[in-house]
C-alpha cells in the first residue's frame, strides 16, 4: 500500500513580531515510498517555500495581538496521502515605540503667561507610562498637560503660529515624535510707545504749538488722542493750546498733562508729560499815581507816589514827559525851583513811563 508521510517535524518554534516575511524554520518528513513531499499550511499568512516555513512577503505578526499562533502543517505525497502536523509558534515581543500620539489643543492666547494649551496622549504597546518632552524651550509638559512655562507668554504680532515637536518616550527609550502647529490668538492690545516731541510752551502765545504726539497700535490701527487739560487739544498729531488760549509763566512755570491714546477697540493708554512754561520778559503793569493835584506857586511841590509792578519782580525806572516834573524814587514832583501858575493853565497833562531792566516800557497818562 502507498503509505502516508511520517516523522513530520518543524525546527523553529518562534517568530519575531514586526518582521515581514520572517523565516520560522525547516519542515521535515518521510514518505515511506521515498517520494518527495508537498507542504501546505492552514494559516494563509504563512507559506512553505522549499523546505522552509516562513511568513509571506510583506506579512508581519504583532505580539500584542496574540502571543502565540497555532498552525497545522500538512505533508502530502504524490499519491495524495496527507499527514497533518500541529505546531504552536511563540510570537516574540519587541519593545515598540509609542503610537497614537495626539494633542487636544490647537491654539494659545497671546499675553497669557503660563497658558495651558491642551492634553497630550499616546499609547505604549507594552502598556508602560510615557515620558513627554517638547522641542521649544518656552513650553513644558506637566503630567499630560502641554503649557507655556510659568512667566512665559507669546506675542501674536511676533508670530501668528508656533511649530512644535512633542516626543513621547517609553521606559525602554523608544521615542516617537509628534508635530503640532499652534495658532497664537490675537488679543486687541492697547497702544504702546507713546511720546511727545515738545517739552515747553511759550507764555503769552495764544494757540501755541507744543509738539507732535506719537504711539503705535499693535494691530496697526490709527489712534485717537485726548488731553486732560481743557486748555489744550490734539489736532491730527499735534499738541497745541486751543485758539485764543495762552499761558502765563508767572501763574505757573510748569503744566502737568496726561495725554491718552485710544485705539478703535477702545483700548486706552495714558502718557504723562510735564511742559515748561517759558518766561518772556514782560512790560510793567498796574501803573498808578496817588496824587491828582499840585498847588500853584509852590516850587518843587510833591504831587504823589507812582506805583507799578514788573511781572519778573525787578525794580522799575520812571520818567515823565513834561520837563518841569521829575520822579525821585517813587515820588512825582516838580523840579526844584519850578512852580506852576493856575492862571496860566488849570490842568497839566502828563505821561509817566515805567521801564523794567530789560527795556520794556509802559506809559501811564
C-alpha positions as CSV (number, residue, x, y, z in Angstrom):
1,X,0.0,0.0,0.0
2,X,1.2,3.6,-0.6
3,X,1.5,4.9,2.9
4,X,1.1,8.4,4.1
5,X,4.2,10.5,5.2
6,X,5.6,10.0,8.6
7,X,8.0,11.7,11.0
8,X,6.8,15.3,10.4
9,X,8.7,18.0,12.3
10,X,9.4,21.7,12.3
11,X,12.7,23.1,13.6
12,X,11.5,26.6,14.5
13,X,9.2,27.4,17.4
14,X,9.0,31.2,17.4
15,X,8.6,34.2,15.1
16,X,9.6,37.7,15.8
17,X,6.8,40.4,15.7
18,X,7.1,43.2,13.3
19,X,9.3,41.2,10.9
20,X,7.6,41.0,7.5
21,X,8.3,37.7,5.6
22,X,10.2,36.3,8.7
23,X,11.5,32.7,8.5
24,X,10.4,30.3,11.2
25,X,12.3,27.1,10.4
26,X,12.6,24.0,8.3
27,X,9.9,21.3,7.8
28,X,10.8,17.7,7.6
29,X,9.1,14.4,7.0
30,X,9.5,11.0,5.3
31,X,7.5,9.3,2.6
32,X,7.7,5.5,3.1
33,X,7.9,5.1,-0.7
34,X,10.7,7.6,-0.8
35,X,8.8,10.2,-2.9
36,X,9.2,13.9,-2.4
37,X,6.6,15.6,-0.2
38,X,4.4,18.7,-0.9
39,X,3.8,21.0,2.1
40,X,0.9,23.3,2.9
41,X,-0.1,25.3,6.0
42,X,-3.6,26.2,7.2
43,X,-2.8,29.8,8.1
44,X,-2.9,32.0,4.9
45,X,-0.3,34.3,6.4
46,X,2.3,31.6,6.1
47,X,3.8,29.6,3.3
48,X,6.4,26.7,2.8
49,X,9.0,27.6,0.3
50,X,11.2,24.6,-0.5
51,X,11.5,23.1,3.0
52,X,11.2,26.4,4.8
53,X,8.2,27.7,6.8
54,X,8.0,31.5,6.6
55,X,5.6,34.4,6.7
56,X,4.6,35.6,3.3
57,X,6.4,38.6,1.9
58,X,5.1,41.8,3.5
59,X,3.2,40.0,6.3
60,X,4.2,40.5,9.9
61,X,2.8,39.5,13.3
62,X,2.0,41.6,16.3
63,X,2.8,40.2,19.8
64,X,0.2,42.5,21.4
65,X,-2.5,41.0,19.1
66,X,-1.6,37.5,20.2
67,X,1.4,35.9,21.8
68,X,1.1,32.5,20.0
69,X,0.0,31.2,16.7
70,X,-1.4,27.6,16.2
71,X,-0.6,26.1,12.8
72,X,-1.3,22.8,11.1
73,X,1.3,21.9,8.5
74,X,0.3,19.1,6.1
75,X,2.7,16.9,4.1
76,X,1.3,15.2,1.0
77,X,2.9,12.5,-1.1
78,X,2.5,12.1,-4.9
79,X,-0.3,9.6,-4.3
80,X,-2.3,12.2,-2.3
81,X,-1.7,10.7,1.1
82,X,-1.6,13.6,3.6
83,X,-0.3,13.8,7.1
84,X,-1.0,16.8,9.3
85,X,1.4,18.2,11.9
86,X,0.3,20.7,14.6
87,X,2.7,23.4,15.7
88,X,2.5,26.3,18.1
89,X,4.7,29.3,17.4
90,X,5.5,31.9,20.0
91,X,5.3,35.5,18.7
92,X,8.2,37.1,20.4
93,X,7.7,40.6,21.9
94,X,9.7,43.5,20.8
95,X,9.6,46.7,22.9
96,X,7.9,49.0,20.5
97,X,7.8,52.8,20.3
98,X,4.8,54.7,21.4
99,X,1.9,55.1,19.0
100,X,-1.3,57.1,18.6
101,X,0.2,60.4,19.7
102,X,-2.2,63.4,19.8
103,X,-2.6,66.9,21.3
104,X,-6.1,68.1,22.2
105,X,-5.3,71.9,22.0
106,X,-4.5,73.8,18.8
107,X,-4.2,77.4,20.0
108,X,-2.6,79.5,22.7
109,X,-3.7,83.0,23.7
110,X,-1.1,85.8,23.4
111,X,-0.1,87.7,26.5
112,X,-1.1,84.8,28.8
113,X,1.9,83.7,30.9
114,X,1.9,80.0,31.6
115,X,-1.1,79.4,29.4
116,X,-2.4,75.8,29.1
117,X,-2.6,74.5,25.5
118,X,-4.1,71.1,26.0
119,X,-3.6,67.4,26.8
120,X,-1.1,65.0,25.2
121,X,-2.0,61.4,24.7
122,X,-0.3,58.3,23.3
123,X,0.0,54.5,23.8
124,X,2.9,52.4,24.7
125,X,2.3,48.9,23.1
126,X,3.7,47.3,26.2
127,X,1.4,49.4,28.4
128,X,4.0,51.4,30.1
129,X,3.8,55.0,31.1
130,X,5.2,57.6,28.7
131,X,7.5,60.5,29.3
132,X,6.9,63.7,27.2
133,X,9.2,66.4,26.0
134,X,8.9,69.4,23.7
135,X,11.5,70.9,21.4
136,X,10.5,74.6,22.2
137,X,12.1,75.7,25.5
138,X,9.2,78.1,26.1
139,X,6.9,75.1,26.6
140,X,6.7,72.2,29.0
141,X,4.6,69.1,29.6
142,X,3.4,68.7,33.2
143,X,1.8,65.3,33.7
144,X,-0.2,65.1,30.4
145,X,-0.7,68.8,30.0
146,X,1.2,70.9,27.5
147,X,1.6,74.5,28.7
148,X,3.8,77.6,28.5
149,X,6.4,77.8,31.3
150,X,5.4,80.0,34.2
151,X,6.1,83.6,33.4
152,X,6.4,82.9,29.6
153,X,3.9,84.4,27.2
154,X,3.6,84.7,23.4
155,X,3.0,87.7,21.2
156,X,0.7,87.3,18.2
157,X,2.4,90.3,16.4
158,X,5.8,88.5,16.7
159,X,4.3,85.4,15.0
160,X,0.8,84.0,14.5
161,X,1.8,80.4,14.7
162,X,4.3,78.2,16.6
163,X,5.5,74.8,15.3
164,X,6.3,72.3,18.0
165,X,7.6,68.7,18.1
166,X,6.3,66.7,21.0
167,X,8.1,63.5,21.8
168,X,6.8,60.5,23.8
169,X,9.4,58.1,25.2
170,X,8.8,54.7,26.8
171,X,10.8,53.2,29.6
172,X,13.0,51.3,27.1
173,X,14.0,54.6,25.4
174,X,11.9,54.1,22.3
175,X,10.8,57.6,21.2
176,X,8.1,58.8,18.8
177,X,7.8,62.4,17.7
178,X,4.6,64.3,17.0
179,X,4.5,67.5,15.1
180,X,1.9,70.2,16.1
181,X,1.2,73.7,15.0
182,X,-0.4,76.1,17.5
183,X,-2.2,79.3,16.5
184,X,-1.2,82.3,18.6
185,X,-4.6,84.0,19.0
186,X,-4.7,87.8,18.7
187,X,-5.9,90.0,21.5
188,X,-6.6,93.6,20.7
189,X,-3.9,95.3,22.6
190,X,-3.6,98.9,24.0
191,X,-1.4,101.4,22.2
192,X,2.3,101.4,23.1
193,X,5.3,103.6,22.7
194,X,3.6,106.9,23.5
195,X,5.7,110.0,23.2
196,X,5.6,113.8,22.9
197,X,8.3,115.7,21.0
198,X,7.8,119.1,22.6
199,X,8.6,119.8,26.3
200,X,7.9,123.6,26.5
201,X,5.3,126.2,25.7
202,X,5.9,129.9,25.4
203,X,3.9,132.2,27.7
204,X,1.6,134.8,26.2
205,X,1.3,132.8,22.9
206,X,-2.3,132.1,22.1
207,X,-2.8,128.7,20.3
208,X,0.9,127.9,20.7
209,X,2.1,124.5,19.3
210,X,3.9,122.3,21.7
211,X,4.9,119.3,19.6
212,X,4.0,116.1,18.0
213,X,2.4,113.1,19.7
214,X,3.3,109.5,18.6
215,X,2.3,106.0,19.5
216,X,1.7,102.6,18.0
217,X,-1.3,100.4,17.9
218,X,-0.1,96.7,17.9
219,X,-2.9,95.9,15.4
220,X,-1.8,98.8,13.2
221,X,-4.9,100.9,13.6
222,X,-5.0,104.7,13.8
223,X,-5.1,106.3,17.3
224,X,-7.3,108.9,18.7
225,X,-5.7,111.4,21.2
226,X,-7.2,113.3,24.1
227,X,-5.6,115.6,26.8
228,X,-6.9,116.1,30.3
229,X,-6.2,119.9,30.4
230,X,-9.1,121.7,28.7
231,X,-6.8,124.5,27.6
232,X,-5.0,122.1,25.2
233,X,-6.1,120.0,22.2
234,X,-4.6,117.5,19.9
235,X,-5.2,118.3,16.2
236,X,-4.1,115.5,14.0
237,X,-0.9,114.5,15.7
238,X,-0.1,118.0,17.0
239,X,-0.5,119.1,20.7
240,X,-1.3,122.8,21.0
241,X,-3.1,125.3,23.1
242,X,-6.6,126.0,21.9
243,X,-7.1,129.0,19.7
244,X,-7.1,132.2,21.8
245,X,-5.7,130.4,24.9
246,X,-2.3,131.5,26.3
247,X,-0.3,130.6,29.4
248,X,1.3,132.8,32.0
249,X,4.7,131.9,33.3
250,X,4.2,133.9,36.5
251,X,1.0,131.9,37.2
252,X,2.9,128.7,37.0
253,X,6.2,127.6,35.5
254,X,5.1,124.1,34.6
255,X,2.0,122.3,33.4
256,X,1.3,118.6,34.1
257,X,-0.7,116.9,31.3
258,X,-2.0,113.4,30.7
259,X,-2.3,112.5,27.0
260,X,-4.3,109.5,26.2
261,X,-4.1,107.4,23.0
262,X,-7.2,105.2,22.2
263,X,-7.4,102.5,19.5
264,X,-10.6,101.7,17.6
265,X,-11.4,98.9,20.1
266,X,-11.4,101.3,23.0
267,X,-8.1,100.3,24.5
268,X,-6.6,103.4,26.0
269,X,-3.0,104.1,27.2
270,X,-2.2,107.3,29.2
271,X,1.1,109.2,28.8
272,X,2.1,111.8,31.4
273,X,4.0,114.9,30.3
274,X,5.3,118.0,32.0
275,X,5.6,121.2,30.0
276,X,7.8,124.1,31.0
277,X,6.1,127.4,30.5
278,X,8.9,129.6,29.2
279,X,9.3,133.0,30.7
280,X,9.0,136.2,28.5
281,X,10.3,139.4,30.0
282,X,7.0,141.4,30.2
283,X,6.4,145.1,30.4
284,X,5.4,146.7,33.7
285,X,1.7,146.6,34.7
286,X,-0.6,148.2,37.2
287,X,0.8,151.7,36.9
288,X,-0.8,154.3,39.1
289,X,-0.3,157.8,40.6
290,X,-1.7,158.6,44.1
291,X,-1.8,162.4,43.6
292,X,-4.1,164.3,41.2
293,X,-3.4,168.0,42.0
294,X,-0.5,170.4,42.5
295,X,-0.7,173.8,44.2
296,X,0.3,176.9,42.2
297,X,3.3,178.9,43.2
298,X,4.9,176.0,45.1
299,X,8.4,175.4,43.7
300,X,9.4,171.7,43.8
301,X,5.9,170.7,45.0
302,X,5.2,167.0,45.5
303,X,2.3,165.6,43.6
304,X,2.2,162.0,44.8
305,X,3.5,158.4,44.6
306,X,3.9,156.4,41.5
307,X,3.4,152.6,41.6
308,X,3.7,149.7,39.2
309,X,4.7,146.1,39.0
310,X,7.3,144.3,36.9
311,X,6.0,140.7,36.3
312,X,9.5,139.5,36.7
313,X,9.8,141.3,40.1
314,X,12.5,143.7,39.0
315,X,12.6,147.4,40.1
316,X,11.2,150.0,37.7
317,X,12.7,153.2,36.4
318,X,10.3,156.1,36.0
319,X,10.3,159.0,33.6
320,X,7.8,161.8,32.8
321,X,7.3,163.6,29.5
322,X,7.0,167.2,31.0
323,X,10.4,168.6,31.7
324,X,9.1,170.6,34.6
325,X,8.5,167.4,36.5
326,X,10.6,164.5,37.8
327,X,10.3,161.2,39.6
328,X,12.6,160.9,42.5
329,X,12.4,157.4,43.9
330,X,8.7,156.7,43.7
331,X,7.7,160.3,44.1
332,X,6.4,162.6,41.4
333,X,7.2,166.2,42.0
334,X,8.0,169.5,40.3
335,X,11.7,170.0,39.9
336,X,13.4,172.2,42.5
337,X,12.7,175.8,41.8
338,X,9.9,175.1,39.4
339,X,6.3,176.2,40.2
340,X,3.1,176.3,38.3
341,X,0.6,179.2,37.7
342,X,-3.1,178.4,37.8
343,X,-3.8,181.4,35.7
344,X,-1.5,180.1,33.0
345,X,-3.4,176.8,32.9
346,X,-5.7,175.0,35.3
347,X,-4.5,171.5,34.2
348,X,-1.4,169.7,33.2
349,X,-1.4,166.5,31.1
350,X,1.5,164.2,31.9
351,X,2.6,160.8,30.6
352,X,4.5,158.8,33.2
353,X,6.5,155.8,31.8
354,X,7.7,152.9,33.9
355,X,10.6,150.9,32.3
356,X,12.0,147.5,33.5
357,X,15.6,146.4,33.3
358,X,15.0,144.6,30.0
359,X,13.8,147.9,28.5
360,X,10.1,147.0,28.4
361,X,8.3,150.3,28.9
362,X,4.7,151.0,29.9
363,X,3.2,154.6,29.7
364,X,0.6,155.9,32.1
365,X,-1.4,159.1,31.2
